[in-house]
């Protein structure tokens, strides 16, 4: 956490894992479903009393300021998200690394993958009536400046232009782990933020610098 670039390799690994866990799931054949490369993330609106708010942190997820559900309770997390979105998810197997296959759940803008006893989330858009954000208030459409002001640090510079394309927020040490990025130091975990055009375009749980996949 002392070095703002310490998470670069870890963010890269987290991003690649996220792609591997979502890219193979069956998707819509509607050619209009995927945004064009020039599309910009739509900023999350301010929550209204009618909105459901899904908050994701390194501890777990909560709905409408309710109790935090740990990511190692996938059944509870799926049930809570189903309630928040008001509809059951589309279910489909997801291919993971080394020939593994995981259970996949897809709501509008949010994908969940259950790997053994843990659920990981990838959020690329808010849904009607549902806003997803971190405890710091960062969500889809938040600016880079807002994320940094909320405590995010630079992660992976994917295109090598000197500006991080991924930020890490909610960073904290995990006792009993060893960092693969900074040998000899304790590992850290965080929420991964993908930034497109200085705007947050994706949030992912499960980011850390001590796992090799």
Secondary structure, DSSP 8 states (H G I E B T S, - for coil): --STTTTHHHHHHHHHHHHHHHTTS-----TTSS--TT----------TTSEEEEE-SSEEEETT---EETT-HHHHHHHHHHHHTS--EEEEEE-GGG-EEEEEEETTEEEEEETTEEEEEE-S-BTTEEEE-TTS-BTT-BHHHHHHTT-EE---TTSSSS-SEEEEEEEEEEEEE-SSSTTSEEEEEEEEEEETTEEEEEEEEEESS---
